[in-house]
Structure formats: C-alpha cells, structure tokens
Amino acid sequence: MATSSLVIAPAAERPGPPPAILATLLLVAGEVMLFAGLIFVFWVLRLAAPVWPPPLQPRLPLGMTAAATLILLASSATLTAALRARRRGAAADLVGGLGATALLGGLFLAVQGLEWIRLVRFGLTVTSGTYGAIFYTLIGTHALHVLAAIGWLVATIALARRGRFAHRPAPLQACALYWHFVVALWPILFVSVYLA
C-alpha cells in the first residue's frame, strides 16, 4: 500500500508574496474595477450633458478640496516614514507614524464632511439630479474607503504597540499597500470630478 506525504514548505521558503499581501492585492484589484466603473459612469454622464455642472447647481469648492488633497498626500508620506521606522527597529516611531497617518486621514474626512455640508446648504444633494447623485456616489464611495482604511490603521497601531511586526511585517505592509491605494486614487477623482 503506497502512502503519499504532503510536504509544506515553511513560510520563509514559499514562493510568491505573503498571503496578507496577496489578499490585499486581490482586494485592490477589485477596488480598481469598482472605481473604474464609477469613473466611467461619471464621464458618460458628464460628456452627455450639454452644460456641466448643470444650471442652478453649485460649483465644487476647489480650494477646500485642494487642501484636503494635500492632507491626504501627506498621510502617504507619514506612512512611508512609519515603514522605515519599522525597518530601523524604532517601534515608537512606527506607532507614531501610523498614528499620524490615521489622524491625517481623519482630517481629510473632516474637510470632506465640511465641504458636503456646504454643498447641501447650496442645494446639491443626492436627489437634486444626476450631478448630485454621481458626485456623492463617487466621492462618498472613496470616503467610505478612507474610513475603512483608517479602521485598518487603528487595528494595525494596536498590533504595532505589542511589537507584532518586528519579525512578521506582512500584515503591516498589507495595510500600507491599501492606504497607498486609497491615497493614489484620490488625485484621479479630484482631477476628474473637480477640475474637468
């Protein structure tokens, strides 16, 4: 009677990216398709409209949103600094960099929230027409992704405080990959929705 044995290579010897990174790459691929579809719908509606934005609809606040864009881009820099701190073995700097990243992300959402309050006061709502519906759907979907990424950062901070990434950085790198994706997506949305 022949027996077969399955030999599983230790994690260090397995080819390819760690499972956390691979899962995040698959998640990002799905998110790219989602946002590509939303941006496509936006452009179809925008190009089909004789005037954009439609008459009697408020203009989007460029200055406030440009400031929010700089805040979000800065968060990518603080996260990069946090990853460098982990490589140096500076645990406190890692936690501080992750915290700064989460705070900047929260500030970005706060500025977006203020923008939305002003727009609603000026009459731009989800039900005010196609312009409002696509604006809030596209920008709101991104805001939800930023919020989810902040939640991931908070969980990562808790793990970093316990020293969980000293020898196994893949979960930290997965979180960073997702955050950088959310940040990189925003300039595309900003140019498409606010500047085009």
Buried (B, 14 or more C-beta within 10 A) or exposed (E): EEEEEEEEEEEEEEEEBBEBBEEBBEBBEEBEEEBEEBBEBBEEBBEEEEEEBEEEBBEBBEEBBEBBBEBBBBBBBBBBBBBEBBEEEBBEBBBBBBBBBBBBBBBBBEBBEEBBEEBBEEEBBEEBBBBBBBBBBBBEBBBEBBBEBBEBBEEBBEBBEEEBBEEEBBBBBBBBBBBBBBBEBBEEBBEBBBEE
